[in-house]
Amino acid sequence: MVAIAHRYRPDLRYAVGSMMDLEASDQSVAGILASFSLIHTPPDLLPRVLAEFARVSEPGAPLLIGMQITDAGGADGWVPYDHKASPAYLWNLDALSERLHPHGFAELGRMRIIAPAPDKPAGGYLLARQKVARG
């Protein structure tokens, strides 16, 4: 994916790494796009990823999360999903939004996308913003 991105936008910098250990300084990132990348993050590791997103985000930085979603979710707001590539998880957007708050993100909006087929999950996007520090 990095090679494809570089082909279309060679003027930008790309790096491969872990969402749990981003190679960026504190408050140095203007925004984060997590496009269907959190679906394979085990729910017990999600707080660590969100903490890392918060650490690198500039005050007021947007966070856009895209993923397959569920309307129900288990007691914790997620259910396992049989994904062909690797284990995956469907999140209830309400539950996911709640998990953002302890990391300083506040929801700005959300979008639900109709499931592409009866046996496929719906998609969803959650847009949040990192709190702005007050001096």
C-alpha positions as a printed Julia matrix, in Angstrom:
135×3 Matrix{Float64}:
   0.0     0.0    0.0
   2.88    2.34   0.74
   4.36    1.72  -2.72
   1.0     2.52  -4.33
   0.6     5.68  -2.26
   4.13    6.79  -3.09
   3.47    6.27  -6.8
   0.54    8.67  -6.68
   1.97   11.15  -4.17
   5.78   10.96  -4.19
   5.93   14.36  -2.49
   4.62   12.93   0.8
   6.48   10.91   3.43
   5.26    7.38   4.19
   6.27    4.93   6.9
   5.25    1.45   7.97
   4.93    0.94  11.7
   2.71   -0.03  14.59
  -0.29    1.99  15.74
   0.78    1.12  19.27
   4.18    2.75  18.86
   4.03    5.59  16.35
   7.36    7.08  15.4
   6.21   10.66  15.95
   6.91   13.24  18.6
   4.3    14.25  21.15
   1.64   16.55  19.7
   3.3    16.54  16.26
   0.56   15.08  14.03
  -2.05   17.38  12.48
  -4.63   14.6   12.02
  -5.1    10.83  11.97
  -6.99    8.65   9.51
  -7.58    5.09  10.71
  -9.34    3.71   7.65
 -10.43    0.15   8.4
  -7.17   -0.42  10.3
  -8.65   -0.78  13.8
 -10.89   -3.73  12.84
  -8.0    -6.13  13.45
  -6.98   -4.57  16.77
  -8.06   -6.82  19.66
 -10.44   -4.86  21.91
  -8.09   -5.17  24.9
  -5.39   -3.35  22.89
  -7.67   -0.56  21.62
  -6.99    1.71  24.66
  -3.26    1.48  23.95
  -3.78    2.48  20.3
  -6.08    5.37  21.25
  -3.57    6.56  23.86
  -0.88    6.59  21.18
  -3.16    8.52  18.81
  -3.76   11.04  21.61
  -0.05   11.34  22.4
   0.95   12.29  18.86
  -2.09   14.46  18.03
  -1.75   18.22  18.06
  -4.38   20.01  20.17
  -7.55   20.19  18.07
  -6.35   17.52  15.63
  -9.08   15.47  13.92
  -9.3    11.69  14.11
 -11.34    9.85  11.48
 -12.03    6.16  12.08
 -13.61    3.99   9.4
 -14.64    0.39  10.08
 -17.25   -2.28   9.74
 -19.79   -1.81  12.51
 -22.54   -3.57  14.42
 -25.75   -2.17  15.84
 -25.71   -4.56  18.75
 -22.3    -5.42  20.07
 -21.66   -7.48  23.13
 -21.6    -6.16  26.66
 -18.43   -4.25  25.81
 -19.73   -2.84  22.53
 -18.0    -5.18  20.09
 -18.4    -8.62  18.57
 -15.88  -10.87  16.81
 -16.17  -10.97  13.04
 -15.09  -13.8   10.75
 -12.77  -11.9    8.43
 -10.89  -13.87   5.77
  -7.5   -12.23   6.38
  -7.24  -12.37  10.19
  -9.36  -12.03  13.34
 -11.52   -8.92  13.23
 -13.98   -7.08  15.44
 -17.14   -5.12  14.75
 -17.76   -2.13  17.01
 -20.95   -0.38  17.95
 -20.35    3.31  17.12
 -21.75    4.45  20.49
 -19.32    2.16  22.34
 -16.39    3.22  20.18
 -17.18    6.89  20.73
 -17.22    6.33  24.5
 -13.75    4.76  24.3
 -12.39    7.95  22.75
 -13.3    10.21  25.69
 -10.62    9.04  28.18
  -8.01    9.88  25.53
  -9.19   13.45  25.04
 -11.15   12.95  21.82
 -14.69   14.29  21.46
 -17.02   13.05  18.75
 -17.91   15.56  16.04
 -20.04   13.32  13.84
 -20.64    9.9   12.44
 -21.86    8.23   9.29
 -23.37    4.82   8.78
 -23.03    3.04   5.43
 -25.58    0.43   4.42
 -24.24   -3.13   4.36
 -23.15   -4.13   0.84
 -24.99   -7.47   1.12
 -27.33   -9.14   3.63
 -24.5   -11.29   5.03
 -21.98   -8.42   5.26
 -21.66   -5.86   8.06
 -22.51   -2.2    7.64
 -19.7     0.32   7.52
 -19.31    3.39   9.64
 -17.17    6.44  10.19
 -16.57    8.28  13.42
 -15.06   11.77  13.32
 -13.58   13.15  16.53
 -11.29   15.98  17.54
  -8.53   16.05  20.14
  -9.26   18.54  22.9
  -7.59   21.89  22.65
  -5.3    22.71  25.57
  -6.22   25.85  27.44
  -3.46   27.91  28.9
